[in-house]
Amino acid sequence: MTLNQRMHDALDQRAPVREALGWVEDQRYLDAVAGPLRRAVRAVPLGTARGMIRGTWLGHPLHPALVQIPIGCWSSAAVLDLVPGEGRAAAGLVALGLAGAVPAVAAGLVDWAEQDQRQLRVGVVHAAANTIGVTCYTASLVARLRGRPLAGRAWGFAGLTVATVGGILGGHLAYRQSRNIDHPEGA
């Protein structure tokens, strides 16, 4: 088998994931959530701050840069959860990731509200997955603070799993749907 054939076979194995992501784009029932949420986000009187939150001053969206804080903290916490005696440090990273999620969510919502219908649908599922991830990490932090480290770790690993799914959806939105490839100067 040639290298080209092996690469083609590897790409074919990813087709079900691409199909599933494409399926999300077609789910019109998500419009019932996307429409009111979009109107609510757009109704927030941000004035010139809207463009700043979107990243127009950078020449590209701010949300992808801001998500690095929670992702990095939570990934690092997961590693520390596997090292004996590092529970306190892992709890600190979980808390820092939760704090970092706040501006990431704000930037994501403001940017999301400017997308087309298919992107809005994927964005709703992306946001739902990440909301579940943040909820799991909140439960993780509460469990850790209450002296329940095993429950804290379990909630943390669940949160990382769901946040990873959210990240895959975000990647699909940004790259496959070609959102955020162009600069949002006109936004």
Backbone as CSV, one residue per row, in Angstrom:
resi,resn,N_x,N_y,N_z,CA_x,CA_y,CA_z,C_x,C_y,C_z
1,MET,0.844,-1.169,0.000,0.000,0.000,0.000,0.899,1.245,0.000
2,THR,0.585,2.186,-0.857,1.385,3.406,-0.952,1.031,4.366,0.180
3,LEU,1.892,5.355,0.386,1.646,6.367,1.398,0.352,7.117,1.091
4,ASN,0.125,7.404,-0.181,-1.089,8.116,-0.583,-2.340,7.300,-0.242
5,GLN,-2.304,5.996,-0.466,-3.443,5.147,-0.141,-3.678,5.088,1.366
6,ARG,-2.585,5.004,2.145,-2.718,4.986,3.605,-3.314,6.291,4.112
7,MET,-2.892,7.421,3.534,-3.436,8.719,3.931,-4.917,8.799,3.582
8,HIS,-5.284,8.306,2.395,-6.685,8.317,1.978,-7.523,7.470,2.929
9,ASP,-7.018,6.305,3.314,-7.732,5.432,4.249,-7.905,6.111,5.606
10,ALA,-6.870,6.800,6.062,-6.954,7.507,7.336,-8.010,8.610,7.267
11,LEU,-8.068,9.315,6.153,-9.081,10.361,5.986,-10.481,9.772,5.943
12,ASP,-10.629,8.626,5.317,-11.935,7.975,5.254,-12.432,7.598,6.647
13,GLN,-11.515,7.265,7.564,-11.913,6.908,8.923,-12.448,8.122,9.672
14,ARG,-12.059,9.330,9.258,-12.558,10.536,9.898,-13.897,10.978,9.316
15,ALA,-14.314,10.406,8.209,-15.547,10.823,7.550,-16.766,10.767,8.479
16,PRO,-16.938,9.764,9.331,-18.118,9.766,10.212,-18.157,10.983,11.141
17,VAL,-17.011,11.430,11.613,-16.980,12.614,12.479,-17.368,13.848,11.671
18,ARG,-16.809,13.976,10.475,-17.180,15.115,9.617,-18.662,15.071,9.284
19,GLU,-19.187,13.891,9.020,-20.615,13.763,8.723,-21.463,14.155,9.931
20,ALA,-21.057,13.752,11.117,-21.796,14.109,12.326,-21.783,15.622,12.541
21,LEU,-20.634,16.234,12.308,-20.549,17.686,12.457,-21.397,18.393,11.409
22,GLY,-21.396,17.871,10.197,-22.247,18.423,9.146,-23.720,18.242,9.470
23,TRP,-24.051,17.135,10.104,-25.434,16.863,10.506,-25.924,17.940,11.463
24,VAL,-25.052,18.379,12.391,-25.435,19.418,13.347,-25.828,20.694,12.603
25,GLU,-25.107,21.025,11.544,-25.398,22.225,10.757,-26.817,22.216,10.204
26,ASP,-27.350,21.034,9.922,-28.662,20.894,9.281,-29.832,20.804,10.257
27,GLN,-29.587,20.815,11.538,-30.641,20.625,12.528,-31.404,21.928,12.772
28,ARG,-32.459,22.107,12.017,-33.246,23.348,12.069,-33.908,23.582,13.423
29,TYR,-34.145,22.531,14.183,-34.767,22.723,15.489,-33.880,23.560,16.403
30,LEU,-32.580,23.618,16.132,-31.671,24.441,16.928,-31.935,25.936,16.730
31,ASP,-32.633,26.272,15.634,-32.958,27.676,15.373,-33.857,28.246,16.473
32,ALA,-34.654,27.388,17.101,-35.540,27.837,18.172,-34.751,28.338,19.384
33,VAL,-33.542,27.848,19.554,-32.662,28.321,20.618,-31.760,29.435,20.088
34,ALA,-31.229,29.239,18.896,-30.267,30.188,18.333,-30.866,31.572,18.114
35,GLY,-32.083,31.625,17.585,-32.692,32.921,17.281,-32.869,33.808,18.500
36,PRO,-33.574,33.328,19.542,-33.747,34.163,20.743,-32.422,34.491,21.441
37,LEU,-31.513,33.533,21.478,-30.224,33.791,22.121,-29.443,34.849,21.343
38,ARG,-29.457,34.750,20.036,-28.771,35.734,19.197,-29.338,37.137,19.446
39,ARG,-30.675,37.245,19.472,-31.305,38.545,19.726,-30.910,39.085,21.102
40,ALA,-30.865,38.196,22.097,-30.496,38.621,23.455,-29.049,39.120,23.501
41,VAL,-28.145,38.405,22.845,-26.733,38.818,22.826,-26.592,40.159,22.109
42,ARG,-27.267,40.295,20.991,-27.184,41.552,20.232,-27.845,42.715,20.976
43,ALA,-28.799,42.424,21.856,-29.500,43.480,22.585,-28.687,44.048,23.749
44,VAL,-27.644,43.349,24.173,-26.814,43.856,25.264,-26.126,45.129,24.776
45,PRO,-26.316,46.244,25.491,-25.772,47.533,25.024,-24.270,47.655,25.293
46,LEU,-23.484,47.111,24.415,-22.032,47.118,24.587,-21.353,48.303,23.897
47,GLY,-22.046,48.926,22.955,-21.451,50.051,22.234,-20.163,49.640,21.537
48,THR,-19.129,50.470,21.668,-17.849,50.194,21.003,-17.130,48.992,21.618
49,ALA,-17.530,48.607,22.832,-16.902,47.441,23.466,-17.191,46.162,22.682
50,ARG,-18.303,46.131,21.933,-18.644,44.937,21.148,-17.508,44.576,20.197
51,GLY,-17.008,45.547,19.473,-15.896,45.293,18.550,-14.630,44.891,19.280
52,MET,-14.394,45.486,20.440,-13.201,45.122,21.223,-13.300,43.680,21.703
53,ILE,-14.491,43.301,22.167,-14.699,41.930,22.650,-14.552,40.934,21.503
54,ARG,-14.982,41.322,20.310,-14.856,40.440,19.145,-13.415,40.326,18.668
55,GLY,-12.585,41.322,18.992,-11.187,41.267,18.572,-10.879,42.088,17.347
56,THR,-11.736,43.043,16.989,-11.465,43.855,15.794,-10.149,44.609,15.926
57,TRP,-9.771,44.959,17.137,-8.509,45.660,17.373,-7.309,44.755,17.102
58,LEU,-7.522,43.444,17.137,-6.470,42.475,16.832,-6.412,42.139,15.345
59,GLY,-7.529,42.358,14.662,-7.610,41.945,13.264,-8.083,40.506,13.124
60,HIS,-8.420,39.871,14.233,-8.987,38.516,14.215,-9.759,38.303,15.507
61,PRO,-10.649,37.318,15.545,-11.468,37.094,16.742,-10.635,36.840,17.995
62,LEU,-11.121,37.342,19.101,-10.451,37.201,20.391,-10.773,35.867,21.074
63,HIS,-11.962,35.335,20.824,-12.413,34.113,21.499,-11.416,32.950,21.413
64,PRO,-10.878,32.619,20.229,-9.941,31.480,20.181,-8.702,31.671,21.056
65,ALA,-8.263,32.905,21.211,-7.103,33.150,22.075,-7.487,33.004,23.550
66,LEU,-8.667,33.487,23.903,-9.086,33.439,25.303,-9.375,32.026,25.795
67,VAL,-9.812,31.135,24.924,-10.120,29.773,25.370,-8.865,29.001,25.760
68,GLN,-7.696,29.529,25.409,-6.460,28.843,25.769,-6.263,28.786,27.280
69,ILE,-6.789,29.782,27.992,-6.627,29.801,29.453,-7.386,28.650,30.104
70,PRO,-8.709,28.538,29.905,-9.380,27.391,30.543,-8.889,26.050,30.017
71,ILE,-8.665,25.944,28.712,-8.198,24.668,28.166,-6.851,24.283,28.772
72,GLY,-5.941,25.238,28.815,-4.615,24.956,29.375,-4.665,24.607,30.848
73,CYS,-5.452,25.366,31.593,-5.566,25.097,33.038,-6.176,23.733,33.297
74,TRP,-7.265,23.432,32.584,-7.958,22.176,32.842,-7.158,20.975,32.357
75,SER,-6.458,21.121,31.258,-5.597,20.025,30.783,-4.467,19.786,31.783
76,SER,-3.889,20.864,32.279,-2.811,20.743,33.268,-3.327,20.153,34.577
77,ALA,-4.537,20.537,34.981,-5.128,19.957,36.194,-5.308,18.452,36.044
78,ALA,-5.708,18.024,34.849,-5.891,16.588,34.606,-4.562,15.847,34.762
79,VAL,-3.483,16.445,34.271,-2.159,15.825,34.425,-1.794,15.761,35.907
80,LEU,-1.984,16.870,36.614,-1.656,16.888,38.046,-2.517,15.927,38.847
81,ASP,-3.748,15.694,38.392,-4.610,14.730,39.085,-4.054,13.314,39.005
82,LEU,-3.161,13.078,38.095,-2.539,11.756,37.970,-1.258,11.635,38.790
83,VAL,-0.834,12.751,39.405,0.398,12.777,40.197,0.025,12.831,41.683
84,PRO,0.457,11.865,42.457,0.132,11.879,43.892,0.622,13.166,44.568
85,GLY,-0.230,13.705,45.442,0.143,14.877,46.222,-0.033,16.211,45.525
86,GLU,-0.578,16.221,44.334,-0.737,17.480,43.586,-2.185,17.955,43.510
87,GLY,-3.024,17.449,44.399,-4.442,17.809,44.380,-4.699,19.288,44.601
88,ARG,-3.929,19.915,45.477,-4.126,21.343,45.737,-3.789,22.174,44.503
89,ALA,-2.697,21.833,43.851,-2.316,22.553,42.622,-3.356,22.339,41.529
90,ALA,-3.861,21.112,41.424,-4.893,20.824,40.423,-6.154,21.636,40.716
91,ALA,-6.523,21.744,41.986,-7.704,22.541,42.355,-7.499,24.000,41.981
92,GLY,-6.298,24.510,42.191,-6.001,25.893,41.804,-6.139,26.108,40.309
93,LEU,-5.697,25.139,39.526,-5.824,25.247,38.072,-7.280,25.143,37.624
94,VAL,-8.054,24.311,38.290,-9.484,24.232,37.970,-10.134,25.588,38.219
95,ALA,-9.825,26.210,39.369,-10.396,27.523,39.697,-9.939,28.582,38.696
96,LEU,-8.678,28.573,38.347,-8.171,29.544,37.375,-8.824,29.340,36.004
97,GLY,-9.042,28.088,35.621,-9.721,27.795,34.362,-11.151,28.308,34.361
98,LEU,-11.837,28.164,35.491,-13.207,28.689,35.592,-13.211,30.208,35.473
99,ALA,-12.261,30.867,36.115,-12.177,32.330,36.010,-11.873,32.745,34.569
100,GLY,-10.995,32.006,33.918,-10.641,32.314,32.527,-11.756,32.021,31.548
101,ALA,-12.689,31.170,31.929,-13.808,30.846,31.039,-14.760,32.029,30.874
102,VAL,-14.821,32.903,31.868,-15.776,34.022,31.822,-15.516,34.941,30.623
103,PRO,-14.310,35.481,30.445,-14.096,36.330,29.270,-14.147,35.542,27.955
104,ALA,-13.771,34.267,27.994,-13.842,33.446,26.777,-15.290,33.281,26.329
105,VAL,-16.189,33.068,27.278,-17.613,32.928,26.963,-18.162,34.239,26.407
106,ALA,-17.801,35.344,27.046,-18.295,36.646,26.580,-17.866,36.905,25.140
107,ALA,-16.601,36.685,24.848,-16.103,36.907,23.488,-16.746,35.930,22.510
108,GLY,-16.935,34.696,22.929,-17.552,33.704,22.063,-18.991,34.052,21.724
109,LEU,-19.738,34.502,22.708,-21.140,34.866,22.463,-21.256,36.054,21.514
110,VAL,-20.446,37.070,21.735,-20.510,38.263,20.890,-20.111,37.914,19.456
111,ASP,-19.105,37.090,19.302,-18.677,36.676,17.965,-19.724,35.770,17.314
112,TRP,-20.261,34.842,18.085,-21.264,33.895,17.586,-22.490,34.603,17.039
113,ALA,-22.905,35.681,17.693,-24.135,36.380,17.312,-24.052,37.002,15.922
114,GLU,-22.881,37.014,15.309,-22.704,37.609,13.979,-22.574,36.555,12.884
115,GLN,-22.873,35.328,13.175,-22.667,34.255,12.214,-23.935,33.919,11.444
116,ASP,-23.758,33.104,10.384,-24.929,32.711,9.595,-25.658,31.541,10.276
117,GLN,-26.794,31.156,9.717,-27.689,30.203,10.380,-27.033,28.854,10.666
118,ARG,-26.321,28.296,9.715,-25.684,26.989,9.933,-24.599,27.097,11.006
119,GLN,-23.893,28.203,11.015,-22.865,28.417,12.035,-23.504,28.644,13.401
120,LEU,-24.638,29.328,13.416,-25.350,29.529,14.681,-25.743,28.191,15.295
121,ARG,-26.188,27.258,14.458,-26.594,25.935,14.956,-25.421,25.204,15.603
122,VAL,-24.300,25.177,14.906,-23.113,24.520,15.463,-22.676,25.251,16.732
123,GLY,-22.768,26.585,16.707,-22.390,27.372,17.876,-23.245,27.088,19.091
124,VAL,-24.521,26.828,18.893,-25.412,26.485,20.012,-24.961,25.174,20.651
125,VAL,-24.631,24.193,19.844,-24.189,22.904,20.390,-22.808,23.055,21.030
126,HIS,-21.937,23.846,20.412,-20.619,24.162,20.972,-20.782,24.790,22.360
127,ALA,-21.663,25.771,22.449,-21.891,26.452,23.726,-22.510,25.503,24.757
128,ALA,-23.430,24.655,24.321,-24.049,23.702,25.245,-23.006,22.740,25.812
129,ALA,-22.144,22.219,24.948,-21.092,21.311,25.414,-20.179,22.019,26.409
130,ASN,-19.796,23.242,26.087,-18.900,23.966,26.983,-19.589,24.379,28.283
131,THR,-20.878,24.634,28.229,-21.624,24.922,29.460,-21.630,23.692,30.370
132,ILE,-21.818,22.531,29.782,-21.750,21.289,30.563,-20.337,21.104,31.119
133,GLY,-19.329,21.399,30.307,-17.941,21.303,30.770,-17.677,22.221,31.955
134,VAL,-18.120,23.467,31.862,-17.946,24.420,32.963,-18.711,23.948,34.202
135,THR,-19.882,23.390,34.002,-20.669,22.859,35.127,-19.917,21.713,35.806
136,CYS,-19.338,20.833,35.008,-18.544,19.726,35.574,-17.350,20.258,36.348
137,TYR,-16.682,21.276,35.801,-15.522,21.833,36.502,-15.931,22.581,37.763
138,THR,-17.103,23.192,37.761,-17.604,23.825,38.981,-17.856,22.754,40.046
139,ALA,-18.480,21.653,39.643,-18.701,20.535,40.569,-17.369,19.964,41.047
140,SER,-16.390,19.924,40.160,-15.063,19.440,40.524,-14.442,20.312,41.608
141,LEU,-14.523,21.623,41.413,-13.935,22.532,42.396,-14.656,22.431,43.732
142,VAL,-15.972,22.384,43.703,-16.754,22.266,44.945,-16.381,20.968,45.676
143,ALA,-16.306,19.871,44.952,-15.941,18.594,45.575,-14.547,18.670,46.191
144,ARG,-13.615,19.267,45.470,-12.241,19.384,45.988,-12.212,20.228,47.254
145,LEU,-12.953,21.337,47.239,-12.974,22.222,48.414,-13.665,21.579,49.610
146,ARG,-14.534,20.632,49.356,-15.226,19.922,50.429,-14.471,18.676,50.879
147,GLY,-13.247,18.518,50.394,-12.431,17.386,50.825,-12.781,16.072,50.161
148,ARG,-13.335,16.134,48.968,-13.696,14.923,48.225,-12.856,14.858,46.942
149,PRO,-11.571,14.564,47.074,-10.676,14.631,45.920,-11.010,13.648,44.796
150,LEU,-11.481,12.448,45.131,-11.818,11.496,44.061,-12.997,11.997,43.230
151,ALA,-14.007,12.532,43.890,-15.143,13.105,43.165,-14.676,14.310,42.349
152,GLY,-13.796,15.112,42.933,-13.252,16.264,42.213,-12.521,15.863,40.950
153,ARG,-11.731,14.809,41.050,-11.025,14.314,39.861,-12.010,13.778,38.821
154,ALA,-12.982,13.007,39.283,-13.969,12.427,38.353,-14.721,13.534,37.609
155,TRP,-15.185,14.554,38.354,-15.866,15.673,37.697,-14.915,16.396,36.743
156,GLY,-13.662,16.513,37.135,-12.683,17.164,36.269,-12.462,16.413,34.967
157,PHE,-12.321,15.110,35.051,-12.127,14.327,33.821,-13.386,14.344,32.953
158,ALA,-14.547,14.341,33.591,-15.795,14.469,32.813,-15.839,15.828,32.124
159,GLY,-15.460,16.879,32.851,-15.438,18.223,32.267,-14.480,18.333,31.108
160,LEU,-13.310,17.725,31.253,-12.329,17.768,30.165,-12.851,17.044,28.928
161,THR,-13.523,15.936,29.145,-14.090,15.185,28.021,-15.119,16.020,27.272
162,VAL,-16.036,16.623,28.010,-17.094,17.411,27.374,-16.518,18.680,26.750
163,ALA,-15.569,19.328,27.417,-14.939,20.529,26.855,-14.161,20.188,25.579
164,THR,-13.620,18.989,25.495,-12.941,18.559,24.279,-13.930,18.435,23.127
165,VAL,-15.096,17.874,23.407,-16.149,17.816,22.384,-16.530,19.233,21.964
166,GLY,-16.669,20.130,22.939,-16.949,21.529,22.624,-15.862,22.140,21.758
167,GLY,-14.618,21.803,22.039,-13.505,22.307,21.236,-13.526,21.771,19.813
168,ILE,-13.909,20.520,19.656,-14.023,19.949,18.309,-15.099,20.696,17.525
169,LEU,-16.209,20.979,18.178,-17.275,21.755,17.530,-16.791,23.167,17.199
170,GLY,-16.046,23.775,18.110,-15.488,25.101,17.851,-14.508,25.086,16.695
171,GLY,-13.696,24.045,16.610,-12.778,23.909,15.485,-13.520,23.750,14.177
172,HIS,-14.599,22.986,14.199,-15.428,22.821,13.008,-15.999,24.171,12.589
173,LEU,-16.479,24.908,13.549,-17.052,26.223,13.293,-16.007,27.174,12.713
174,ALA,-14.831,27.184,13.299,-13.792,28.122,12.873,-13.122,27.722,11.559
175,TYR,-12.915,26.446,11.348,-12.127,26.028,10.188,-12.946,25.374,9.091
176,ARG,-13.753,24.414,9.431,-14.541,23.718,8.411,-15.609,24.630,7.818
177,GLN,-16.252,25.425,8.688,-17.264,26.352,8.205,-16.641,27.686,7.792
178,SER,-15.342,27.768,7.895,-14.559,28.933,7.471,-14.902,30.200,8.225
179,ARG,-15.485,30.080,9.385,-15.725,31.257,10.217,-14.424,31.587,10.914
180,ASN,-14.117,32.832,11.054,-12.931,33.329,11.750,-11.649,33.162,10.943
181,ILE,-11.750,32.724,9.706,-10.561,32.670,8.869,-10.240,34.074,8.360
182,ASP,-11.277,34.800,7.976,-11.100,36.173,7.527,-11.120,37.101,8.728
183,HIS,-10.499,38.256,8.574,-10.465,39.230,9.651,-11.831,39.904,9.820
184,PRO,-12.274,40.129,11.059,-13.586,40.716,11.295,-13.561,42.251,11.363
185,GLU,-12.720,42.919,10.556,-12.616,44.365,10.648,-13.943,45.062,10.455
186,GLY,-14.820,44.527,9.610,-16.086,45.164,9.346,-17.135,44.916,10.417
187,ALA,-16.815,44.131,11.409,-17.803,43.761,12.431,-18.021,44.872,13.419
